[in-house]
Amino acid sequence: MRILVVTNGDVDDLAYLEEQASVHDMIICVDGAVRHLRPIGITPSILTGDLDSISDEDLQWVEDHHVPLLRYETRKDYTDTELALLHAIEKGARHVTMTGAIGSRIDHSLGNIFLLKLLWNHQVEGTIESEKVEMRIVGKEVNTLWRRGETVSFIPVSSVVTGLTLIGFEYPLNQATIDMGSSRCISNVIATDHPVIQVEKGLLLAIRNKSKEQSFR
């Protein structure tokens, strides 16, 4: 099952959100993120959160459309987004896409990015997606559908990454060791249509910029 989790960060392209909704089996809307779905008339499968950021108008719209509500107390140990991901895992998700996960609050943005590790731990493929960027955890061999000319950065999210091999990149690597805090793998460029990433041990955060931008490495 493919589940889309729409959170209350930035969504600049509603057409992209509509496209994403069309290729997922279930849509979990997190609290105030109804503001993204309501203008394009997409009814979520469920609304979840403590409802501290949803407007009265959006909440009324959800109620009018009989959307199931999974509500939590405001004082809790986990963010609304983490609780939404745990619900997706309980529903049997094999792939979870988060959108609207990045915004002006750097703490919430980083928290959402590192929730990709939560999905990884549960053997669920997870991505953060927008029309401009894709983020995912990489910890084994990955054959991607990324395109030539796109810029990708790899950031260690474990203390050390060993056996990192990059094939089909402007800056290839062969069995490299990268420590957390190193900038060695920032702003690489895809040089072939089907690049390959191999990791023997450790985890990377892969950040793919979908536009073909110049590398300032």
N, C-alpha and C positions, 0 to 999 in steps of 0.2 A: 504494500500500500504506500502510495506517495501522499504525503501530508504537507500542506502549505501552512506555515505559521506566520500570520501577519501581525507585526508589532507596531508600537506607536512612535517609531522614529521617523526618519525622512523617507518619503516616497515621492519622487519628483515626476515620475512618468506613470500615470494611471493606466495608460494603454499597455505598458509592460506588466503591471500588476494584473490586469485583466487576462493577458496572455498566460501568465504564470498560473492563475486560478483555473484556466481551462485544461491544464495538463496534470492536475492533481486530483486525487480521489476524495480529499477532505480538506476543509479550510477551518483552521482554528484561529479565531480572532482574539487578540490580547487587548482587553480593556479599551482604551481610547482609540485603538486602531480602526474602530468602526468608521472613523472619519475618512479613512482611505477607501473603504469598500462601499459606503453609502452613495457617493457621487456616481459610481459606475454601476450601481444596482446589483452588486454581488452579495448575496445573502450567505453568511458564514454557516458552517455546520454546527458550530458551537461558539459561544462567547465565554471567555474565562478571564479571571483576574479579580482584584478587589474593588474595581469600578471607581477608583479615585480620580481617574483622568478622562472619563467619558462624559460627554455633554448630555444634558437632559434630552435634547432633540435626537441625538444618536441612540440613546437608550430607549426612547420611545419607538424609534424605527425598528430596533431589534425586537422589542416586545410585539409590535404590530405584525412582524414577520414570524413570530413564534419560534425564535431562535433559542435553543436550549442554553441555559446559563449555569456555568460552574463557578460559583463565587467563593472567594476566600476572604479571611479577615485582613484588614489593613496591616496590623502588626503581625508579621510572620517572618520566618527564617529565610525564605526564598523569594526571588523576584517572580513577578507574574509570568515572565517569559520562560523561566526555568520550569515552573509548574505546568505551563502549556506544553513544553517539550516532554516532560514526564507523562503527561496525558497522551501525547502522540505515541510514545513508546508503549504505553499500556494498550493502545488501540492496535498495536502490531505494525507500526510504521517500519518500512524498510528504507525509505528515503524521506528526509525532512528538509524542506527548504524554508529558511527564514528570510523574510523581506520586511523592510522598515526597521531593521535591527540596528542601524547606525544613525546617529543624530548628534545634536549639539552637546549632549551630556557625555563626556568622555568616559566617565565611570560606567554608565549603562552600556555604552558602545563596546568597551573592552569586556565587560561582563558577558554581553551577548556573544562576542567573538569567541571567548573561552568556553562558552556553552557548547561549541562544536566538539570539545573534548568529552563532554557528557554523552553526546550522541555516539562518539567513537567508542567510548567505554561500553556502551550497550549494543555495539556492532550494528549501528544504524548509520547509513551514509547520510552525511549532513552538509549542507552548504548555506552560506549567506549570499543572497543574490540581489542585485539591482540591475538597472539597465547599463550601468557603467562598470560594475565590479563583481567578481565572484570570489568567495573565500571558502577554503576547505582544509581539513586536516589530512596530511599525507604521512603514512607510516609504513608503506610497502610499495610494491611496484604499481605504477599507475600509467595506463595508456590513455591519454586525454584526447579530446576533440577540440583542443585549443587551436587557434589559427595563427599562421605565420604573421609575424610583425607585432603581435600583442606582447605587452610587457608583463612579466610575472616576477614576484618577489617570494622568496622562501625564508621564513623566520623560524628558527628553532623554538619549540615550546616544551622541549625537554632539556635537561641540563647539557646533554651532548647528543649530537646526531652523527652516527658513523655509517660508513659505506654508502654515502650519498653519490649517486651517479645521475647526471643530467645528459640526456641524448637528444640532439635536435635543437639545441639552444646556442645563442651567440657566444655564451660563455659556458662551455661544457665542463662537466666534472666527472672524475672517475674515482670512485671509492674514497671520497673526501670525508674528513671529519670536521664538523662545524659545531662550535660551542654556542650555548645560549648567550646572547649579547653581541654576537658577531654580525657585522653588516655585509659579509662576503657575498651573500646570495640575494642582496637587494637589487632590484631593477635589472633582471635578465631579460632577454628578448628571444622570442620563439623564432627559430630559423627554418623549421620544417613544418609540414602540415600535421604531423602526428608525433609530437615530442613524447619522450618517455622519462619518468622519474622513478628511480629505484632507491629505497632506503633499507639498510640492513637492520639498524637499531635506532630507536628514537622517533620523535614526531616533529613534523614541520607544519607551520601554517602557510599554505599557498594562497597568495593574493594575486589574482589575475585581473589586470586592467583590460577591459574588452576593446577599448579603442586602441588604435595603433599609434602609440605615442613614442616620442624620442626617448631613448635611454640617457639619463644624466649620471650614469655610473661613474 
